Amino acid sequence: MPPISRIKNYLRRLRPEDSGQFQGSRDSKSAKPTAFIHLPKTGAAALSSYLRKKLNVTNALIISSRRELAFMRDDELAQHDFFVVHTNAMILRRLPECHKITLLRDPLARVLACYITSRNDPRDTVMARQARQLSLFEFVSSDHPTISAAIENVQVKRLILDLSHAEQAQSQLLSRLSSEELIDRARDSLDQLDAVGRLENMKIMLKQLRDLYALDTTEDFQFPNANVQDVDTDSVDKRVKRVIRQRTKLDQLLYEEVRARFG
């Protein structure tokens, strides 16, 4: 694979007037790509879509797995101005000149949203079938690998940078790391991001984006689905809450740290 210097040199040569992609209220400091680390069931899809429109993005790339990223050369990556990353944050090593952002969510609400949206998903996926067949307590208690992968400290694991290249090696490494090592690596990732927000405090997140991209306003942002934030955690059975908290301990630690550091 070509050295990382190729993408750096390409981005240095790429001028706004040549690309035609940087328009509107942004100034020159934002004339570089964005890497949006998409954490599932956090409201990230709506925010990512909004930001792409706000920034007049012309060539976005959605990266769903590390495998597809491995087959892309640095010069191919450099042709894109927005990356929606559905895999872990390892991609940031390939995109050193990007604005890097992510959005977190309260772990309890995120797991509940995972169950609700999966249960209502009309597709015949493993997750949808499991959610329709199981009660909420059965779902959050299940050791089915698909469910475990969707609820157990997902936000921490997605934000870890230092992973090996093979998918199998990745899962093996995660299983070998202690809780302290996992949370420390996620914290290291946060230090490399330019904007970190919480779904529960979008006002602060939008302010970060206004400042980062020199936008005139972000007051026009709205979730297309009003129910995105309306997950009733108060009425949930105590047994369900207990199991979720047990399976998301690291996510809760990270979430509280983000609250303390960023608002």
N, C-alpha and C positions, 0 to 999 in steps of 0.2 A: 504494500500500500504506500502511496506517496507520503513523504514526510509532512508533518503538521505545518511546516513553514510554507507549504504551497497555499494552504487556505489563508494563512496570515497575509501573505503577499497579495493574494487575490483580493482580499477584503480591503487592504490598504489602497489598491488601485481603483476599487469600485467607488465612483463618485456619484452623488445623488443626481446630478444633471445628466449623467450618462444612463443611469438605470431607469429613471422616470418613475421610481416606486416610492419615493419619499416626498409626500405632498402635504398640504394642509397646514396645521398649526405647529408641527414639530420643527425644532431647530436642528443644526448640524450635529449636535452631540448624540442624537437618536438615530442618525443615519447608519445604523448597523443592524444586523439581524437580531431576532428575539428567539430565545429557547424557552418555551413554556412547558415546565414539568407538570404533566397532567396527573394529579392524584385522583383516583376514581371516587365518584359520589361526593365530591366536594363543591360542586357548582362550577368546576373548572371549564366545562364545555361551553357554558354560556359566557363566561368571562373571556375565554380564548376567542370565541366567535366575535364578540363585541370588539376586542382589542384589534383583531385583524382588520375589521372594517374601519376602525378609528385610525389605524396606521396606514391605511391604503395598501395593504399587503397584496402583492401581485403573484407571488410564487411560494406558497406555503407548502410544507412537507410534513405529513403525519407519519411518525415513526412508531410502529406498534410492537416491534421486537428488536432485541439486540442483533438477531441474526440478519435481518434485512439491512441494518446499519453497517454490518461488517462487510457487505458487498458493495458499499458505496465509497467511491474515491473522494478524497478531500476536495478536489476541484468540482466534483458533482455537488457536494454539500454546499459549496460556496455560491452556487447559483440560486439558492433559496434565501428568502428574507424573513421567514417565520417557521419555526419548528415546533410542532405539537408532539411532545414526547410521552408516549404511553408506556415506555419501559423505564428502567431505573436511570438515575442521573449520570450514569457513566458517560453519556453522550457529551456532557459538558467538557470532557477532556478533548473532544474533537472540535469543539466550537468555542475556543477561548475568547473570541472577539464579540460574542453575543451579549445582549441584555438577557439576564436569566431571572425568571420569576416562577413563583408557584403559589398555590392557594391550599390551605389546610382546612379541616373541619373537625369539630368536636367528635371524638371517636365514637361515643355512644350514638349520636345522631347519624353519623356516617354508616354505621353497621345497620341501624334501623332502616335507613334509606336504601341500603343494599338489598335488604329483604323485601321491602315494599316494591321497589322498582323491578326486581327480579320476578316477584310474584305476579306483577302486572304485565310482564314482558310476553307478548304473544308468540314470540319465536320459540322453537323447540330446541332450546339450549340446555345443557346440563344444569346450569345454575337456575334457569327458569323452572325446569321440572322439579328440582329439589325444593325450591321455594314454594311451589304450589302444593307439593305433597306434604311438607312439614309445617308444623306450627312454629311460631316465632321462637319459642323456647327450644324446640327440637333443632331448628335451623342454627341458632347461635351456639348450640352444644355439639353440633355434628362434627365428626372428624373426617368427613368427606374431603378429599384433597382440594376440590374446586372451591368448596365453601371456606376451608381453612385459608387458602390462598387469597380469598377475597376479604377476609375479616381480621386476620391475625397481624397486627402491627404493620399494616400495609403502608402507611405513610412513612414510617421510619425506613422500611426496607426499600421503598422506591427512591428515597433520597440518599441512599448510600452510594458513594462514588467509587470506592476502591474495590471493584469486583473483577474477577478473572473473566476471560473472554468467552468461555463456553457456558451455555445455559446450565448444563449439569454441574459444572464446577461452581457456578454461581450459587446454586441451591446448597451444594455441599459446604461452601464457605459460610453461608448464612447460618447453617445449622451448627457450625463449629464456633462461631463467635459468641461470646458471652453477652448478656444483656447490656453490660457497661460498654463493651466494644461497639455494639450495634448503635446505641444512642450517641456515643462519642463520634462515630463516623457520620451519623445523620447531622449532628451539630456542625461538623466540619463542612458539610455540604451547604448548610444554611449560611455559613460565613461567606460562601462564594456566590450567593444569589444577590441580585440587585433589588428585588421586591419580594417580600414574603407577607402573605396576608392570611386572614381567617374568614371563613364564610360568615361567621357570626358577627364580624365587624367590617363589613364591606366599605364603610366610610373611610377607614384608615387605609385599606388596600387601594381604593381608588385615588386617594391622595398621593400614595406612593407612585402610582402609575402616572398621575398628572405631572409630578415632579421629575420622574425618570425620563418621560418622553416630551416634556415641555408642552403638554396639551392645554388647550384653552379651557376645557371643561370635561368632566366625566359625569356630570349630573344627569346625562341622558341614559346612563346605564340602568337597565332593568332586566330581571330574570324573565325569560319568556314564559316560564312555568312558575306561577306564584307559589306553588307548593314546594319549591326547591328547599326553602328555608324552614318550612312549616312542618317539622317532624316533632310530634308531641312526645318528649322524653319523660315528662312528669307522670304520665299515666301508665308507664310501662311497668310490668310486674317486677318486683324486687329480685326474683330469681333470674330473670333475663338480664337485668342490669348487672348483677353479680358476675354472671358468666361473661358478658361482654367486657366488663372492666378487667377481668382476669386475662382475657385473650388480647387485650389492647393496652396493656400496662405501659409499654414503651411509647406507643402513640400518644397516650395521655401525658406522659412526661414531656415529650416533644411539643405537644400542643400547648401545655402550660408555659413552656419556655418561650414559644413564639408569642404567646399573649403578653408575657412580661417584657420581651425585647422589642416587639413591634407594635403592640397595642391590640 
